[in-house]
Amino acid sequence: MKQIDLLIIGGGPAGLAAAAAAYESGCRDMLILEREETLGGILKQCIHNGFGLHTFKEELTGPEYAQRYIDKILEYGIPYQTGAMVIEITPEKTVTCVSREKGLEQFSARAIILAMGCRERPRGSLGTPGWRCAGVYTAGTAQKFVNLQGLMPGKRVVILGSGDIGLIMARRMTFSGAEVLGCVELMPYSAGLKRNIVQCLDDFDIPLYLSHTVIDIEGKERLSGVTIAKVDGDLKPIPGTEIHFDCDTLLLSVGLIPENELSEMAGVKLSPATSGAIVDDRLMTSVEGIFSCGNVLHVHDLVDFVSQESARAGENAAAYLEGRLDICAQRIPVVAGSGVNALVPQYISQSANCPTTIMFRPRAVRKNAVVRVCVGDEELLRKKYRVLAPGEMVTMTLPADFMQRQAAQAQGAEVLVEVLE
């Protein structure tokens, strides 16, 4: 059993940013465990630009963005193990991992940062009828084929779901010579960023079928076609609205799932709304000394936001190790009111003495909406938005001293976040 102060699970953008911030906050005894053969996570295959505008004030590709943090890890001399699969975490912060080089290893950590990221929702979770033929891929798998391995999944493509990865792959497949016949979205609004809809679909005249879904997949050995149909208010296909496409490839961009199996092993409580850990403003989970950040906590829009959040997790983990984190402070719940979904954090500590960032996704598209944050009868923040959409997160920053106000000190007080029309 190896003793270590800080163990970081995941060497993607979240884990790298957390490690760098922990080092800059004074932590020296740490280790990054990454299951893939190289650091960088999903960014290695995201060769398009648009990364880094918030963090580095310049536009970078995914690999360039990842390399900025990898260079920091190398400069600081932070140890890491790649090809190391963590198979167990206990509530006592004992971590078991396995690798080809070192076999089975166990670590006893004083603090852990969970930064495992997320995975794509597969076809099996959709219940779409049809043959189990070749040619059906998740969008991320197709991205890996094209960008890293130089392989083309197909030539005539339909995309189910309008998440950002699907939108970006619509453009990438077009660049690579394929014909993208359409992007099909179940909801009446896109799940992706507005800029990706414009740059990846509109600029290439790729149609977006809102309130539609795939109702049949054809082909025995290889996909030969799909049929889509319009859906009603209950998301049920409407007879007579079917459209058939002759195609050899169906890409699925139907949502991301935080990889929290290890979190559950550690006894961390999960939120039904985010599928990630329940955390306070310091990103500490329900298990003392275990922190969570990045897409394993909640699915983000931009990697810049992942890095900012993960840096806070690293700083707070270092503060916890030095005894500078008040773990006995009362925590006030943050409640999702009308129109609010996937709210993070779920608690704010009364010892909070710096601005607190709250993030959420609106439940539906809202025009000329107002978001307000209240504690009891006191309104802390009110902000107007021309458009709110579930595909884009909303960020609200509470003032540094709000927890010291009388309303926040009241027994049974809670922070309410709601969308008003």
Secondary structure, 3 states (H helix, E strand, C coil): CEEEEEEEECCCHHHHHHHHHHHHCCCCCEEEEECCCCCCHHHHHCCCCCECCCCCCCCECHHHHHHHHHHHHHHHCCCEEECEEEEEECCCCEEEEEECCCEEEEEEEEEEEECCCEEECCHHHCCCCECCCECEEEHHHHHHHHHHHCCCCCCEEEEECCCHHHHHHHHHHHHCCCEEEEEECCCCCCCCCHHHHHHHHHHHCCCEECCEEEEEEECCCECCEEEEEEECCCCCECCCCCEEEECCEEEECCCEEECCHHHHHCCCCECCCCCCECCCCCCECCCCCEEECHHHCCCCCCHHHHHHHHHHHHHHHHHHHCCCCCCCCCEEEEEECCCEEEEECCEEECCCCCCEEEEEEECCCEEEEEEEEEECCEEEEEEEEEEECCCCCEEEEECCCHHHCHHHHCCCCCEEEEEEC
